Amino acid sequence: MTASNDSSLFAPLSPLHKLDIMAIGVHPDDVELSCSGTLLKHMSLGKKCGILDLTCGEMGTRGTGELRLKEAAESSKILGITVRDNLKMQDAFFKNDKESLLAIIKKIREYQPEIVLCNATSDRHPDHGRAAQMVVEACFYSGLVKYETAYDGFKQQAWRPKAVYHYIQDRQFKADFVVDVTAFVEKKMQAIQAFKSQFYDPNSNEPESPITVKNFLEVLKGKMSLFGREAGFDYAEGFTVERNIGVENIFDLK
């Protein structure tokens, strides 16, 4: 299809598809563990939020890709998000190449998020940092009009999110900012526990992993408490950003 300014040639965007925040995770449960409280808080403020998983997490120590998809669907119901999508890239073996970038770009242009939340820039699991870099690049290239993609037979419009923020995962980095999620901690924990295959189960015969230990969820709440403490919150989620953060009024800072 040749380039044209005729809007009828571009894929129509359903109002139900347009997202304020898209949280992207390389594995199902990455978003729940790291930034689902932030999604819950902003949905309570009237924002539309969705999740894009890059893989099914089929290489995880416990469970299967098929089971992880079922658990992700259950978690999505608990969270009440607008949409959840999965690109089904190959867990552990995905590459930051043209094919992968195009797949992410198509989803960014389909949902047109204002803000993207994505994996930590570096972490214990090597997939996290690799996915983070790939998402940052996709968000940039998605704004280039000459980087053409199509959806449902129509050319997609270029779209670049206003901001990309990295949620903090296993490694406890110093956050560039934190979000107060005190009122949403319990629902966040419910959403996490929808991934029953991934966490402590005294009856499981599968191998142990760092997240299957009995006190893991207590440790997670402790990390949220540490993030919140200096800002005066009971619980918070931490984020890093690769650019300067601007504010209109320094009295808005906690």
KOLKE-906797 format. One record per residue (C-alpha): residue number from 1; residue in three letters; chain; z, x, y. Coordinates in nm, 2 decimals. Layout:
REM KOLKE-906797
k  r  c  Z  X  Y
NUM  ALA  A  Z  X  Y
...
***
This chain:
REM KOLKE-906797
k  r  c  Z  X  Y
1  MET  A  0.00  0.00  0.00
2  THR  A  -0.10  0.15  0.34
3  ALA  A  0.15  0.18  0.62
4  SER  A  0.17  -0.12  0.85
5  ASN  A  0.39  -0.27  1.12
6  ASP  A  0.34  -0.61  0.97
7  SER  A  0.69  -0.72  0.86
8  SER  A  0.54  -0.95  0.60
9  LEU  A  0.45  -0.64  0.40
10  PHE  A  0.81  -0.53  0.37
11  ALA  A  1.05  -0.65  0.10
12  PRO  A  1.25  -0.95  0.23
13  LEU  A  1.63  -0.89  0.25
14  SER  A  1.86  -1.16  0.13
15  PRO  A  2.17  -1.21  0.35
16  LEU  A  2.37  -1.20  0.03
17  HIS  A  2.23  -0.85  -0.04
18  LYS  A  2.31  -0.69  0.29
19  LEU  A  2.63  -0.48  0.26
20  ASP  A  2.88  -0.35  0.51
21  ILE  A  3.01  -0.09  0.27
22  MET  A  2.86  0.04  -0.05
23  ALA  A  3.09  0.25  -0.27
24  ILE  A  2.90  0.48  -0.50
25  GLY  A  3.05  0.64  -0.80
26  VAL  A  2.90  0.86  -1.07
27  HIS  A  3.11  0.70  -1.34
28  PRO  A  3.24  0.34  -1.37
29  ASP  A  3.61  0.35  -1.25
30  ASP  A  3.55  0.63  -1.00
31  VAL  A  3.55  0.38  -0.72
32  GLU  A  3.84  0.18  -0.86
33  LEU  A  4.06  0.49  -0.89
34  SER  A  3.97  0.63  -0.55
35  CYS  A  3.87  0.38  -0.29
36  SER  A  3.90  0.02  -0.42
37  GLY  A  4.20  -0.04  -0.19
38  THR  A  3.97  0.04  0.11
39  LEU  A  3.71  -0.21  -0.02
40  LEU  A  3.98  -0.48  -0.07
41  LYS  A  4.12  -0.43  0.28
42  HIS  A  3.78  -0.45  0.44
43  MET  A  3.68  -0.76  0.24
44  SER  A  4.00  -0.92  0.37
45  LEU  A  3.85  -0.85  0.72
46  GLY  A  3.53  -1.03  0.64
47  LYS  A  3.32  -0.73  0.53
48  LYS  A  3.08  -0.74  0.24
49  CYS  A  3.13  -0.47  -0.01
50  GLY  A  2.95  -0.36  -0.33
51  ILE  A  2.96  -0.08  -0.59
52  LEU  A  2.68  0.13  -0.72
53  ASP  A  2.76  0.32  -1.04
54  LEU  A  2.51  0.61  -1.12
55  THR  A  2.59  0.63  -1.49
56  CYS  A  2.76  0.42  -1.76
57  GLY  A  3.02  0.70  -1.82
58  GLU  A  2.90  0.73  -2.18
59  MET  A  3.01  1.09  -2.21
60  GLY  A  3.37  1.01  -2.14
61  THR  A  3.64  1.11  -2.39
62  ARG  A  3.72  0.75  -2.48
63  GLY  A  3.51  0.44  -2.51
64  THR  A  3.13  0.39  -2.49
65  GLY  A  2.88  0.33  -2.22
66  GLU  A  2.84  -0.04  -2.33
67  LEU  A  3.22  -0.09  -2.32
68  ARG  A  3.25  0.07  -1.98
69  LEU  A  2.99  -0.17  -1.84
70  LYS  A  3.19  -0.47  -1.97
71  GLU  A  3.51  -0.32  -1.82
72  ALA  A  3.33  -0.27  -1.49
73  ALA  A  3.22  -0.63  -1.48
74  GLU  A  3.58  -0.74  -1.54
75  SER  A  3.70  -0.51  -1.27
76  SER  A  3.44  -0.64  -1.03
77  LYS  A  3.57  -1.00  -1.08
78  ILE  A  3.92  -0.88  -0.99
79  LEU  A  3.81  -0.70  -0.68
80  GLY  A  3.58  -0.99  -0.57
81  ILE  A  3.30  -0.76  -0.46
82  THR  A  2.96  -0.90  -0.35
83  VAL  A  2.75  -0.70  -0.60
84  ARG  A  2.78  -0.42  -0.86
85  ASP  A  2.48  -0.23  -0.98
86  ASN  A  2.42  0.06  -1.22
87  LEU  A  2.14  0.31  -1.22
88  LYS  A  2.21  0.42  -1.58
89  MET  A  2.14  0.79  -1.52
90  GLN  A  2.24  1.02  -1.80
91  ASP  A  2.61  1.09  -1.78
92  ALA  A  2.68  1.47  -1.75
93  PHE  A  2.31  1.56  -1.76
94  PHE  A  2.17  1.38  -1.45
95  LYS  A  1.99  1.61  -1.20
96  ASN  A  1.96  1.61  -0.83
97  ASP  A  1.58  1.57  -0.85
98  LYS  A  1.31  1.35  -0.70
99  GLU  A  1.35  1.08  -0.96
100  SER  A  1.72  1.05  -0.91
101  LEU  A  1.70  1.06  -0.53
102  LEU  A  1.43  0.79  -0.53
103  ALA  A  1.65  0.57  -0.75
104  ILE  A  1.94  0.59  -0.51
105  ILE  A  1.72  0.55  -0.20
106  LYS  A  1.58  0.23  -0.34
107  LYS  A  1.93  0.09  -0.38
108  ILE  A  2.03  0.20  -0.03
109  ARG  A  1.73  0.03  0.12
110  GLU  A  1.78  -0.28  -0.10
111  TYR  A  2.14  -0.33  0.02
112  GLN  A  2.12  -0.16  0.36
113  PRO  A  2.49  -0.06  0.38
114  GLU  A  2.64  0.04  0.72
115  ILE  A  2.88  0.28  0.54
116  VAL  A  2.86  0.46  0.21
117  LEU  A  3.17  0.59  0.03
118  CYS  A  3.09  0.84  -0.25
119  ASN  A  3.24  1.10  -0.48
120  ALA  A  3.45  1.40  -0.37
121  THR  A  3.25  1.70  -0.26
122  SER  A  3.43  1.91  -0.53
123  ASP  A  3.65  1.82  -0.81
124  ARG  A  3.77  1.90  -1.16
125  HIS  A  3.48  1.70  -1.31
126  PRO  A  3.16  1.88  -1.22
127  ASP  A  2.97  1.55  -1.21
128  HIS  A  3.16  1.44  -0.90
129  GLY  A  3.05  1.72  -0.67
130  ARG  A  2.69  1.71  -0.79
131  ALA  A  2.68  1.33  -0.74
132  ALA  A  2.83  1.36  -0.39
133  GLN  A  2.56  1.60  -0.28
134  MET  A  2.29  1.39  -0.43
135  VAL  A  2.42  1.07  -0.25
136  VAL  A  2.44  1.26  0.09
137  GLU  A  2.08  1.37  0.05
138  ALA  A  1.96  1.02  -0.05
139  CYS  A  2.13  0.86  0.25
140  PHE  A  1.94  1.10  0.48
141  TYR  A  1.60  1.07  0.31
142  SER  A  1.64  0.69  0.30
143  GLY  A  1.60  0.70  0.68
144  LEU  A  1.27  0.88  0.67
145  VAL  A  0.98  0.63  0.71
146  LYS  A  0.74  0.87  0.53
147  TYR  A  0.96  0.86  0.22
148  GLU  A  0.80  0.55  0.08
149  THR  A  0.96  0.32  -0.18
150  ALA  A  0.88  -0.03  -0.31
151  TYR  A  1.09  -0.31  -0.44
152  ASP  A  0.96  -0.62  -0.62
153  GLY  A  0.60  -0.53  -0.52
154  PHE  A  0.69  -0.49  -0.15
155  LYS  A  0.73  -0.17  0.06
156  GLN  A  1.09  -0.11  0.15
157  GLN  A  1.20  -0.04  0.51
158  ALA  A  1.36  0.29  0.59
159  TRP  A  1.74  0.26  0.62
160  ARG  A  2.00  0.52  0.69
161  PRO  A  2.37  0.44  0.67
162  LYS  A  2.58  0.50  0.99
163  ALA  A  2.83  0.71  0.80
164  VAL  A  2.90  0.87  0.46
165  TYR  A  3.26  0.93  0.36
166  HIS  A  3.38  1.11  0.05
167  TYR  A  3.68  0.96  -0.13
168  ILE  A  3.93  1.21  -0.27
169  GLN  A  3.97  1.22  -0.65
170  ASP  A  4.15  1.45  -0.89
171  ARG  A  4.20  1.75  -0.66
172  GLN  A  4.44  1.68  -0.38
173  PHE  A  4.24  1.78  -0.07
174  LYS  A  4.37  1.74  0.28
175  ALA  A  4.22  1.41  0.41
176  ASP  A  4.02  1.39  0.73
177  PHE  A  4.15  1.04  0.76
178  VAL  A  4.34  0.79  0.56
179  VAL  A  4.31  0.41  0.52
180  ASP  A  4.63  0.19  0.49
181  VAL  A  4.60  0.00  0.16
182  THR  A  4.96  -0.10  0.12
183  ALA  A  4.89  -0.47  0.10
184  PHE  A  4.62  -0.42  -0.17
185  VAL  A  4.78  -0.17  -0.41
186  GLU  A  4.87  -0.42  -0.68
187  LYS  A  4.52  -0.57  -0.69
188  LYS  A  4.38  -0.22  -0.70
189  MET  A  4.60  -0.13  -1.00
190  GLN  A  4.48  -0.45  -1.17
191  ALA  A  4.12  -0.35  -1.12
192  ILE  A  4.18  0.00  -1.25
193  GLN  A  4.35  -0.14  -1.56
194  ALA  A  4.04  -0.35  -1.64
195  PHE  A  3.91  -0.02  -1.78
196  LYS  A  4.14  -0.05  -2.08
197  SER  A  3.95  0.21  -2.28
198  GLN  A  4.02  0.49  -2.03
199  PHE  A  4.40  0.48  -1.98
200  TYR  A  4.72  0.50  -2.18
201  ASP  A  4.72  0.30  -2.50
202  PRO  A  4.99  0.39  -2.76
203  ASN  A  4.77  0.23  -3.03
204  SER  A  4.46  0.43  -2.96
205  ASN  A  4.34  0.69  -3.21
206  GLU  A  4.09  0.85  -2.97
207  PRO  A  4.14  1.19  -2.82
208  GLU  A  4.37  1.24  -2.52
209  SER  A  4.24  1.32  -2.17
210  PRO  A  4.40  1.39  -1.83
211  ILE  A  4.38  1.02  -1.74
212  THR  A  4.51  0.88  -2.07
213  VAL  A  4.87  1.02  -2.03
214  LYS  A  5.14  0.77  -2.00
215  ASN  A  5.24  0.84  -1.64
216  PHE  A  4.88  0.87  -1.49
217  LEU  A  4.89  0.55  -1.30
218  GLU  A  5.23  0.64  -1.16
219  VAL  A  5.09  0.97  -1.04
220  LEU  A  4.80  0.79  -0.88
221  LYS  A  5.04  0.57  -0.68
222  GLY  A  5.23  0.88  -0.59
223  LYS  A  4.92  1.04  -0.44
224  MET  A  4.86  0.72  -0.24
225  SER  A  5.21  0.74  -0.11
226  LEU  A  5.16  1.10  0.00
227  PHE  A  4.84  1.01  0.18
228  GLY  A  5.02  0.73  0.36
229  ARG  A  5.34  0.91  0.45
230  GLU  A  5.23  1.12  0.75
231  ALA  A  5.04  0.82  0.90
232  GLY  A  5.34  0.59  0.86
233  PHE  A  5.19  0.38  0.58
234  ASP  A  5.35  0.31  0.24
235  TYR  A  5.02  0.37  0.06
236  ALA  A  4.68  0.50  0.17
237  GLU  A  4.35  0.63  0.04
238  GLY  A  4.22  0.96  0.17
239  PHE  A  3.87  1.05  0.27
240  THR  A  3.68  1.36  0.39
241  VAL  A  3.38  1.37  0.61
242  GLU  A  3.12  1.64  0.68
243  ARG  A  3.09  1.58  1.05
244  ASN  A  3.32  1.52  1.35
245  ILE  A  3.49  1.18  1.37
246  GLY  A  3.47  1.01  1.71
247  VAL  A  3.72  0.76  1.86
248  GLU  A  3.70  0.56  2.18
249  ASN  A  4.07  0.57  2.24
250  ILE  A  4.31  0.83  2.10
251  PHE  A  4.59  0.57  2.10
252  ASP  A  4.41  0.41  1.81
253  LEU  A  4.50  0.71  1.60
254  LYS  A  4.81  0.68  1.38
***
